Amino acid sequence: MESCFIATVIRFSILLEKGKYRKGSTRDGLRAKFETKTYIPTVIIGSTALLFIIQFAVRTFNLADIEENVITVLCFAVFYTMIFVLQEQLVILYCKFRFKSFNFDKRGYLNSEDVAKGRKL
C-alpha cells in the first residue's frame, strides 16, 4: 500500500516539475472539465439506475452474496482512487494555507499578488 502512495507522490512531483499543472495546460483543461457541475446530473441518474439494476438482480436471482462483494469492491475502488487524488489535494491545501494568492476574496475573485503581499491597489 505504501509503495503505491510513494510511487504516486514521485509521479506527481515529476509532473509538477515539468509544469503539467500550469494554467492552460492539458491537465488544467481536464481538471476544469471534471470539476465543474456539468456531469453531476448525469452521474446521479446513472448511479441511481445502476443501484436499481443491482437491487433487481439481487432480489430476482437470490444473489445475497453479491451485496458483500459489491461493497468490498466499492471500498477498494474508493481507496485506490484516493491514493491517486490525495497528493494533488494536499498540495492545493498547502498552497491555500501558505500563499494568500490561492484564496478568494469576499467578492469571489482570487486575491492578487499585490493584496497577498500586503500592498494596496
Steps between C-alpha positions, in 0.01 A plus 500: 500500500774744591683424177197616296487821702874562461487426125211744462683770696804458274280509189323814622826679583641420155184635336525816712863551400410466132223759539215269407262676744558858376210711383407417143661155502324180401465392862355838592236457232426147615466608863276791403283267295445249781481746791207692360142414576415387146538127572319494835146437366626225268691330781201518735263351242750233392589392853133486601421284196795273577381464860150398387641249249722342766211485749277337238765239415566421867131457583405314181786252491539474880861617491551592864878466479533755222418787738805422711716474189374832363570676829849347515583603143357846562717548809814399312407724206456801729828422678707477181329807355598696810861383471523673162294810588634567850837647398348763276249600765771520767712729282201725433422512873863585580497780242176641641654522848845615381412751227220755527477524121341151496199625698189689396398840631150590622387588146595154369817598314845353554722723711761676291869479582498863614226435755672178608823693569313763703511780240188696416394542141 
